[in-house]
Every structure is written in structure tokens, then in C-alpha cells.
Amino acid sequence: MAKKKNTGTSAKKRDTPAGKAPNKNKSILTAKSLDFMERYLNNASPTGFESSGQRMWLDHIGPWVDTYFTDPYGTAVGVVNPSAKYKVVIEAHADEISWFVHYITNEGFIYVRRNGGSDHMIAPSKRVNIHTDKGIVKAIFGWPAIHVRTPKNDPAPSLDNIFLDCGCASKEEVEKLGVHVGCVITYEDEFMVLNGKTFVGRALDNRMGGFMIAEVARLLKEQKVKLPFGLYVTNSVQEEVGLRGAEMIVERIKPDLALVTDVTHDTQSPMMNKIQSGDIACGKGPVLAYGPAVHNNLLKKVIAAAGTNKIPFQRSAVSRATGTDTDAFAYGAAGVPSALISLPLRYMHTTVESVDRQDVENVIKLILATLRSLKANEDLRYFK
């Protein structure tokens, strides 16, 4: 049988390394960077089990930082100018949503429990990897055929009825494979590119953020930027279950300010409601959030950096909380002036999360430009 041709394309096949001083019309993403991005996105890094991805990320940023450290739960931090008293964080989160093995029936079927905000609606017919001490066990989310469903018996997917089939006929056969209650499960879908410009895959929320802050570290090094403060490039764990990694690391670093990047909803695709979610579009630039957790004086600096460097951006209002690690930094360590720079994304918490390549580049540029505009020992209090 002839091998099927992938309709998507790999990022690394289409790009050549960027020059040392990329101009406005030249990509800042090098072939080496894109190769890392693809491997990093494809690597499984479920909430609470992020270690392999964190090691990969630390190995990648190592040449561009002076030192690094990790905390007990796996948040990884690369540091530039570690002796500086004034500390600035740029942060993303490393974990992806997943499932846990919850119950194995006598017939060998597996019921699951969420690890983060996993979407039961997309599960049927998906292929998955069950992570065990013996290695990966392949399985599928089964579902009754359309032929046997009727108007009176046509259930919607729910946590009570989605199940895994790993080709076993009994509980004992499942357990012989190394599968037990508590094993974590990830989808096997991998990275691709649509139309030469749209990056697609699982866990772009928010390993794309980890990639972007690593690129900032690279560009600072390559452009020989001497920052007047300590820079803490922070890849936090366990965001998907309540910002837990950020809550821990802010107390350890105790930064003076933080620039957080995560994804936000593009609202241009069908069934999105702009009245509820705002008017945000992939391809129109980073999204700057307004809300109580976002420090207005720091936000003004980000906007000024965007204007000076002609970087397009969009705005969103987030009301009580951003729902991102920004909240953990803003309200941790006795209060840290924080701002949120978001990447527009379609189809969040699916296996086909999609972002525009130019937005990725512009988020990197905006974080970099903001860092270059900051001074040490700035007092951002609203009044004194």
C-alpha cells in the first residue's frame, strides 16, 4: 500500500535560518527554532507530568541564559543576570490538558477522568497514548456506529459514556500491559502547517508560549542586549488545574514585575460569539488585556513599545480575572505589577489548536521590545 501523503507541511522544511539582524520583512524564526518548536509541541507534557518537556525546554534555552533552576514540582527558570537585585519575569505555562485512567471494567474497557479542562465532546474516535511505567500503550476512544444509534438512543459524548479500548478482552489483560488507575492519557495528534502560515496541533495552549519566551532569550543573546535587571525566563507547570505552578514560583522568585504570555480565543470562526468573547482575530497581532490584575502602568509601557516598534496589537477586556498565570503573579509575593500579552488561537482545548505564524513572531517581538524599554528599579506604584 502506498504511504499516505500528509496534507499539512512541516515548519522546518520551508524555512532557512534568519540572519543576525532580521529586517522587517524577514522571519525572526530560524530553521533550528522551528525544528525545536515542532519537537516541543509534539512531546507529551500533561499537567503534573511535565518533566520530559521541561528538560527539552531547558536544554534548548541553555546557551542563552547564565544559569537556571527548577522547583520541586517542575517549573523551570532560565536566568540572565542572576546577581541583579531588580527581577523581571517573562512567563508561559508548559502543561497540556489530558486524561487519567479512572476505572477499568471486567471486559477491558477504560473509563477516564479529566486532568485539566479536557473536552469530552471531541473524544470519540480519537487515538491516544496511555503513559505507563512499561512505556506507551496505544488505545482509542470507541463510540457506537451511526448504524445502531436511533433518534431515541443517540447519546452525546459525556464523561459517563466515553471510554477507551486498548484491544483487550479483560481487566487482567489491560493490567498486563502496564495500565492501571492513575495512568495519564494524551492524544497522539501532532503538529502540521496549513496554507504555509497556520500552525496547528495539540497543546499550543500553551507550549507555544514556552517556545516564544525561549525565542526572546535567544534574540536577546544574539543581539547582545545588556539588560539592566535580572531576567527570569519562566516555564510554569500546572496552569491548567488552577495556575498552581505560577502560584509557587512567584513566591520563590519574588519578581518586581512580570510579563505573562498565554493564548486567547480568536472569535472569527463559526459559532463564536463576539458579544460574549470580544472581536479578536488570528493574524492581527498580539492581544493586550485590560482588567484588575493587569497593572495599568506596565500595560502603558507595553503599548508604548508596540507603537515605537510598529507592532500591531489588539485589545481585550477580561473583567474579574484573566484566567491565566497573570493572576498568580499579580496577586502573589505581596503584589507584582503584571501584564498579559496573548496569542490569538482557534479551537482551544482540541487537538487542532491553530495560530497564525505572524502573530507568533509579533508576540516575540513585543515581549523583546518591552524588555528593551524597561529600566532597573522602576517604581510602578500608582501613587506614592
ZIHU-V517333 format. One record per backbone hydrogen bond with DSSP energy under -0.5 kcal/mol. CO is the residue of the C=O (numbers start at 1). NH is the residue of the N-H. If there is no record, write none. Layout:
((CO,NH) (CO,NH))
This chain:
((9,193) (10,13) (11,14) (19,22) (23,26) (28,30) (30,34) (31,35) (32,36) (33,37) (34,38) (35,39) (36,40) (37,41) (38,42) (39,43) (45,96) (46,49) (50,54) (51,55) (52,56) (53,57) (54,58) (55,59) (56,60) (57,61) (58,62) (61,64) (61,65) (62,65) (67,79) (69,77) (71,74) (75,71) (76,235) (77,69) (78,233) (79,66) (79,67) (80,231) (81,84) (86,230) (87,256) (87,257) (88,232) (89,259) (90,234) (91,261) (92,236) (96,47) (98,115) (99,185) (100,113) (101,182) (103,105) (103,111) (105,108) (106,171) (108,166) (109,105) (110,164) (111,102) (111,103) (113,100) (115,98) (116,118) (118,120) (119,122) (120,123) (120,124) (123,126) (126,141) (127,188) (128,139) (129,131) (129,186) (130,132) (130,137) (131,184) (132,135) (135,132) (136,138) (137,130) (139,128) (140,142) (140,165) (141,125) (142,163) (145,148) (145,149) (146,149) (150,153) (153,150) (158,161) (158,162) (163,142) (164,110) (165,140) (170,174) (171,175) (172,176) (173,177) (174,177) (174,179) (175,178) (180,183) (183,101) (184,131) (185,99) (186,129) (192,200) (193,9) (194,197) (194,198) (197,199) (197,357) (198,194) (199,355) (200,192) (201,353) (203,207) (204,206) (204,208) (204,209) (206,209) (206,210) (207,211) (208,212) (209,213) (210,214) (211,215) (212,216) (213,217) (214,218) (215,219) (216,220) (217,221) (218,222) (219,223) (220,225) (221,224) (225,227) (230,88) (230,232) (231,80) (231,233) (232,90) (232,234) (233,78) (233,235) (234,92) (234,236) (235,76) (236,94) (237,245) (238,241) (238,244) (239,242) (239,243) (243,247) (244,248) (245,249) (246,250) (247,251) (248,251) (248,252) (249,253) (250,254) (256,337) (257,89) (258,260) (258,339) (259,91) (260,341) (262,343) (264,345) (269,272) (272,274) (273,277) (274,278) (278,280) (280,267) (281,284) (286,288) (286,314) (287,289) (287,342) (288,316) (290,318) (291,294) (293,295) (295,299) (296,300) (297,301) (298,302) (299,303) (300,304) (301,305) (302,306) (303,307) (304,308) (305,309) (306,311) (307,310) (310,312) (312,286) (314,288) (316,290) (318,321) (319,292) (324,327) (324,328) (325,329) (326,330) (327,331) (329,332) (329,336) (330,336) (332,335) (337,258) (338,295) (339,260) (340,289) (340,342) (341,262) (342,287) (342,344) (343,264) (345,266) (346,354) (347,350) (350,353) (353,201) (354,346) (355,199) (356,360) (357,361) (358,362) (359,363) (360,364) (361,365) (362,366) (363,367) (364,368) (365,369) (366,370) (367,371) (368,372) (369,373) (370,373) (370,374) (371,374) (375,378) (378,380))
